[in-house]
Amino acid sequence: MNQNITVHKSNPSDTPPLVSLVLLDWSCREQFHTLDWLNRQNVDRNRYEIIWVELYDRVVDVALDKSDTMITCGQRGLYHKHLGYNIGLLHSRGKLVTVCDSDAVFPGNFIQSLLSSFELDNGHAQPKSLVLMHYEWRSPALYPDELVRTEQLDDYPWADLWPNVGACMTVPREDAFRFGGFDEHRSYRGYMCGPYDLGWRMVNAGIPEVWHDPSVALWHFSHPDPPATYHQKFSWEMAREKAYPHIDGHALTAVEAFTSGRLLPKKENPEIFRIRMQGRRVGTSFEEQYAHPINSRGLSRWRRFILHGKFWSEVWLTALQWKLMPRVLSWFGETSYLQVRNAYRRMRGRPPVGPEYLDKYR
């Protein structure tokens, strides 16, 4: 899918934050209260940044004003959330990257819970490797305009908690790049996708997934739009947005990756691929000749053809050498052959060989 990326606002702070929050919109948000809840956390505001990514072209003034970075992606047709996640990841500057629900209520200690979980609040320079999930409470009630304190949330009905892996996930930024970012395969287009794609592939590599204690969780009210209500009835609009197979609300492609142990995306963002490749540390210059792929697809057909030809030509030349060498020696004589051979080796910067070199051909 082609995108027309426009950065409408960029974080002006010279001090890199610890946490980068990526909030997504696909011209569907009716409420922008999340920005208010996130802007009044109990940690210094310069410790985290808010990145608002609009998949289409809509620019909402309140999102522009209350976010640190505002980006539109210019997508056409059915939206692709993972492309937006990757745009947010590429523009992030924090040590942690959080992908979370952009119309939820956040407790005042949410950012602090991230810093504590990754041990960034006790002097550690780098976060530990972890896939951190936060629960999200869900209510059939619409968002109340009079809500200003989390204590008021007790006045509304809430369903039992369930592990909504698409609601809120936090991982170290370096790990997000190390595992190829979010999968941009076409099967993730539409509604059924989420940050768990990356999280599950990290779990496949042995990185633990931890669910934070529900004492720090998100709260989500229902939408006034019928296709996105709390208990959805069938609608053609929602059916169109659920365009690819899913299991229990999880994209089938992500489930297949989870069960097969796959570590990298089926389709990796090219810029994330470039950054990931730059992060490799190759031990010798000899190995480096093989360590510079053109793209994530590996060798092209033409390159494979050339290398196959080189291999088989060396095989046949070696066979002919062993077959013809006794006759060559009888024609030229061993002394003359060694003189020519050593002249060639000197041209190549190699040491000369003695008569014992010919023992294998006698």
URFENJO-V707846 format. One record per residue. N is the residue number from 1. RES is the residue in three letters. PSI is psi in whole degrees, -180 to 180 (* if undefined). NEAR is the number of other ideal C-beta (glycine too) atoms within 10 Angstrom. D_FIRST is the distance of its C-alpha to the first C-alpha in whole Angstrom. Layout:
BEGIN
N;RES;PSI;NEAR;D_FIRST
N;RES;PSI;NEAR;D_FIRST
END
This chain:
BEGIN
1;MET;128;14;0
2;ASN;143;7;4
3;GLN;148;16;6
4;ASN;89;10;10
5;ILE;129;13;12
6;THR;124;13;16
7;VAL;110;11;19
8;HIS;-21;14;21
9;LYS;136;16;24
10;SER;145;12;24
11;ASN;119;19;27
12;PRO;-5;7;30
13;SER;138;12;32
14;ASP;-15;6;33
15;THR;116;10;34
16;PRO;135;14;31
17;PRO;169;22;31
18;LEU;-31;22;31
19;VAL;135;26;29
20;SER;119;27;25
21;LEU;123;30;24
22;VAL;115;26;20
23;LEU;131;25;20
24;LEU;143;24;17
25;ASP;144;20;17
26;TRP;54;21;15
27;SER;36;13;18
28;CYS;-14;17;20
29;ARG;127;20;22
30;GLU;-27;11;26
31;GLN;146;16;28
32;PHE;29;19;27
33;HIS;-24;19;30
34;THR;-39;24;29
35;LEU;-34;21;29
36;ASP;-45;13;33
37;TRP;-38;19;33
38;LEU;-23;23;31
39;ASN;-3;13;33
40;ARG;61;9;36
41;GLN;166;18;36
42;ASN;20;10;40
43;VAL;163;17;38
44;ASP;138;11;38
45;ARG;-27;15;35
46;ASN;-1;13;34
47;ARG;-9;19;34
48;TYR;155;23;30
49;GLU;151;22;28
50;ILE;120;24;25
51;ILE;114;26;22
52;TRP;120;29;20
53;VAL;116;28;16
54;GLU;122;25;15
55;LEU;-30;23;12
56;TYR;-134;16;12
57;ASP;-2;13;15
58;ARG;132;13;18
59;VAL;113;14;21
60;VAL;128;17;24
61;ASP;-42;8;27
62;VAL;-37;14;28
63;ALA;-38;23;25
64;LEU;-40;13;25
65;ASP;-40;11;29
66;LYS;-1;17;29
67;SER;164;24;26
68;ASP;-34;21;26
69;THR;133;21;23
70;MET;124;22;21
71;ILE;137;23;17
72;THR;144;23;15
73;CYS;-18;24;11
74;GLY;32;14;10
75;GLN;158;22;7
76;ARG;148;12;8
77;GLY;-151;7;9
78;LEU;128;15;10
79;TYR;159;22;9
80;HIS;100;23;8
81;LYS;-39;24;11
82;HIS;-32;25;11
83;LEU;-39;21;9
84;GLY;-40;26;12
85;TYR;-45;27;14
86;ASN;-36;27;13
87;ILE;-44;24;13
88;GLY;-42;23;17
89;LEU;-43;25;18
90;LEU;-27;15;17
91;HIS;-2;19;19
92;SER;155;23;22
93;ARG;-4;18;26
94;GLY;166;22;27
95;LYS;-22;20;29
96;LEU;146;27;27
97;VAL;125;27;24
98;THR;125;25;24
99;VAL;120;30;21
100;CYS;167;22;23
101;ASP;128;19;23
102;SER;9;22;23
103;ASP;39;19;26
104;ALA;165;25;28
105;VAL;130;24;32
106;PHE;134;26;32
107;PRO;159;19;36
108;GLY;-18;15;38
109;ASN;22;15;38
110;PHE;-51;26;34
111;ILE;-40;24;33
112;GLN;-36;16;37
113;SER;-32;19;36
114;LEU;-47;27;33
115;LEU;-39;20;35
116;SER;-42;14;38
117;SER;-36;20;36
118;PHE;8;22;35
119;GLU;38;13;38
120;LEU;-3;21;37
121;ASP;8;15;40
122;ASN;31;7;43
123;GLY;-4;6;42
124;HIS;135;12;40
125;ALA;-32;6;38
126;GLN;143;11;35
127;PRO;151;24;34
128;LYS;156;13;34
129;SER;123;16;32
130;LEU;145;19;31
131;VAL;105;23;28
132;LEU;125;22;30
133;MET;143;20;29
134;HIS;138;26;31
135;TYR;161;20;32
136;GLU;119;21;31
137;TRP;144;21;34
138;ARG;140;21;32
139;SER;146;17;35
140;PRO;-9;13;35
141;ALA;151;13;36
142;LEU;158;15;34
143;TYR;125;19;34
144;PRO;134;13;37
145;ASP;-25;8;38
146;GLU;1;6;41
147;LEU;119;16;39
148;VAL;-15;11;40
149;ARG;144;7;41
150;THR;-23;14;40
151;GLU;-26;7;44
152;GLN;-14;12;43
153;LEU;-23;16;40
154;ASP;-15;7;43
155;ASP;0;10;44
156;TYR;153;16;41
157;PRO;140;9;40
158;TRP;136;14;38
159;ALA;165;11;37
160;ASP;148;6;38
161;LEU;144;13;35
162;TRP;153;12;33
163;PRO;84;12;31
164;ASN;91;19;27
165;VAL;-6;21;25
166;GLY;-1;22;22
167;ALA;-49;22;24
168;CYS;118;25;25
169;MET;140;22;25
170;THR;134;27;26
171;VAL;158;26;26
172;PRO;139;23;27
173;ARG;-42;17;25
174;GLU;-38;15;26
175;ASP;-36;19;25
176;ALA;-42;26;22
177;PHE;-38;19;21
178;ARG;-31;20;23
179;PHE;22;23;21
180;GLY;13;23;18
181;GLY;-156;25;17
182;PHE;140;30;15
183;ASP;125;25;13
184;GLU;18;21;9
185;HIS;146;20;10
186;ARG;-23;14;8
187;SER;-9;19;12
188;TYR;3;25;12
189;ARG;149;22;10
190;GLY;-162;20;13
191;TYR;-39;22;16
192;MET;84;22;17
193;CYS;-179;25;16
194;GLY;175;24;18
195;PRO;-16;28;19
196;TYR;-22;24;21
197;ASP;-52;29;19
198;LEU;-42;28;20
199;GLY;-44;24;23
200;TRP;-35;20;24
201;ARG;-32;23;23
202;MET;-39;22;25
203;VAL;-37;15;28
204;ASN;-26;17;28
205;ALA;4;12;29
206;GLY;2;7;32
207;ILE;127;19;31
208;PRO;142;11;33
209;GLU;128;17;31
210;VAL;132;11;33
211;TRP;124;14;33
212;HIS;151;18;35
213;ASP;136;11;38
214;PRO;-7;11;38
215;SER;-23;9;40
216;VAL;104;18;37
217;ALA;168;22;34
218;LEU;158;21;32
219;TRP;135;21;33
220;HIS;123;20;30
221;PHE;165;22;32
222;SER;166;15;30
223;HIS;149;18;28
224;PRO;-17;11;30
225;ASP;120;12;27
226;PRO;-38;11;28
227;PRO;-13;17;25
228;ALA;28;17;25
229;THR;174;15;29
230;TYR;-53;15;30
231;HIS;98;7;31
232;GLN;133;12;29
233;LYS;163;8;30
234;PHE;137;7;28
235;SER;147;14;26
236;TRP;-31;8;23
237;GLU;-47;10;21
238;MET;-36;17;21
239;ALA;-37;11;21
240;ARG;-36;12;17
241;GLU;-21;18;16
242;LYS;68;14;17
243;ALA;-14;15;15
244;TYR;158;17;16
245;PRO;147;12;19
246;HIS;159;18;21
247;ILE;121;11;24
248;ASP;36;7;26
249;GLY;6;13;23
250;HIS;136;18;22
251;ALA;133;27;19
252;LEU;-35;13;20
253;THR;-39;23;18
254;ALA;-39;28;19
255;VAL;-42;17;23
256;GLU;-40;14;23
257;ALA;-40;22;22
258;PHE;-48;17;25
259;THR;-26;10;27
260;SER;-9;9;27
261;GLY;16;11;27
262;ARG;142;16;23
263;LEU;-29;13;23
264;LEU;160;17;20
265;PRO;157;25;16
266;LYS;-34;16;15
267;LYS;111;16;12
268;GLU;140;22;13
269;ASN;128;24;11
270;PRO;-35;11;13
271;GLU;-38;13;15
272;ILE;-38;22;16
273;PHE;-44;18;17
274;ARG;-45;13;19
275;ILE;-41;16;21
276;ARG;-41;19;22
277;MET;-36;13;23
278;GLN;-24;8;25
279;GLY;-5;10;27
280;ARG;151;8;28
281;ARG;102;4;32
282;VAL;136;12;34
283;GLY;-31;7;37
284;THR;157;7;38
285;SER;-27;8;38
286;PHE;-43;8;38
287;GLU;-29;9;35
288;GLU;-24;11;33
289;GLN;-20;9;33
290;TYR;-1;8;31
291;ALA;20;10;29
292;HIS;74;8;26
293;PRO;156;13;23
294;ILE;-40;9;21
295;ASN;-179;11;18
296;SER;-10;17;17
297;ARG;-7;8;18
298;GLY;-149;9;21
299;LEU;139;12;24
300;SER;165;12;23
301;ARG;-40;7;25
302;TRP;-42;8;27
303;ARG;-41;12;27
304;ARG;-39;11;29
305;PHE;-44;11;31
306;ILE;-46;12;32
307;LEU;-38;11;33
308;HIS;-42;10;34
309;GLY;-40;10;37
310;LYS;-42;10;38
311;PHE;-51;9;39
312;TRP;-30;10;41
313;SER;-38;10;42
314;GLU;-37;10;44
315;VAL;-49;10;45
316;TRP;-36;9;47
317;LEU;-39;10;48
318;THR;-43;10;50
319;ALA;-44;10;51
320;LEU;-37;10;53
321;GLN;-46;11;54
322;TRP;-33;11;56
323;LYS;-38;9;57
324;LEU;-15;12;58
325;MET;-44;15;59
326;PRO;-39;12;63
327;ARG;-39;9;64
328;VAL;-42;12;62
329;LEU;-37;16;65
330;SER;-30;9;68
331;TRP;-51;10;67
332;PHE;-24;13;66
333;GLY;147;11;68
334;GLU;-39;14;67
335;THR;-46;8;68
336;SER;-39;11;66
337;TYR;-44;17;63
338;LEU;-36;18;63
339;GLN;-47;13;64
340;VAL;-42;10;61
341;ARG;-45;14;58
342;ASN;-31;16;59
343;ALA;-41;10;59
344;TYR;-41;10;55
345;ARG;-38;13;55
346;ARG;-37;11;56
347;MET;-33;8;54
348;ARG;1;6;51
349;GLY;27;6;52
350;ARG;153;10;54
351;PRO;152;7;57
352;PRO;162;12;59
353;VAL;155;12;60
354;GLY;-175;8;64
355;PRO;-28;10;66
356;GLU;-18;7;65
357;TYR;-28;14;61
358;LEU;-3;16;63
359;ASP;-36;7;64
360;LYS;-16;8;61
361;TYR;-6;14;61
362;ARG;*;9;65
END
